[in-house]
Amino acid sequence: MKNVILTLISLLFISSCGGSEARIDAILKLDAKDENGKSIYEANCSRCHGSDGSGTSLGPGIKSENDEEEIIEVTIEGEGSMPAFDHLSDQEIADLTKYSKSL
């Protein structure tokens, strides 16, 4: 019984890791709209990262040094004190990523 439980836990862990990569790949293939990304950024990100992406006392700058995969992963999963924004749709994350890269 112990082996069955460990196997199930391992499978759940492996599938959850792969699911994130598959979602990131799917988001990267979407036709992102910069103009939509701006409103999503203003509503969800600017409070901590600043209106121009240079950062505030609440969060670091996100100027375009981050690659798209990293922006998407951190948006979905969160990092450090930043919460996950996994409630955003894939299209919203694609739009947000495109806008973030333009800062």
Secondary structure as the mmCIF struct_conf table of DSSP 4:
data_model
#
loop_
_struct_conf.conf_type_id
_struct_conf.id
_struct_conf.beg_label_comp_id
_struct_conf.beg_label_asym_id
_struct_conf.beg_label_seq_id
_struct_conf.end_label_comp_id
_struct_conf.end_label_asym_id
_struct_conf.end_label_seq_id
HELX_RH_AL_P HELX_RH_AL_P1 LYS A 2 LEU A 28
TURN_TY1_P TURN_TY1_P1 LYS A 29 LYS A 29
BEND BEND1 LEU A 30 LEU A 30
HELX_RH_AL_P HELX_RH_AL_P2 ASP A 34 ASN A 44
TURN_TY1_P TURN_TY1_P2 CYS A 45 CYS A 45
HELX_RH_AL_P HELX_RH_AL_P3 SER A 46 HIS A 49
TURN_TY1_P TURN_TY1_P3 SER A 51 ASP A 52
BEND BEND2 GLY A 53 SER A 54
STRN STRN1 THR A 56 THR A 56
TURN_TY1_P TURN_TY1_P4 SER A 57 LEU A 58
STRN STRN2 GLY A 59 GLY A 59
TURN_TY1_P TURN_TY1_P5 SER A 64 GLU A 65
BEND BEND3 ASN A 66 ASN A 66
HELX_RH_AL_P HELX_RH_AL_P4 GLU A 68 GLU A 77
STRN STRN3 GLU A 79 GLU A 79
TURN_TY1_P TURN_TY1_P6 GLY A 80 SER A 81
STRN STRN4 MET A 82 MET A 82
HELX_LH_PP_P HELX_LH_PP_P1 PRO A 83 ALA A 84
TURN_TY1_P TURN_TY1_P7 ASP A 86 HIS A 87
BEND BEND4 LEU A 88 LEU A 88
HELX_RH_AL_P HELX_RH_AL_P5 ASP A 90 SER A 102
#
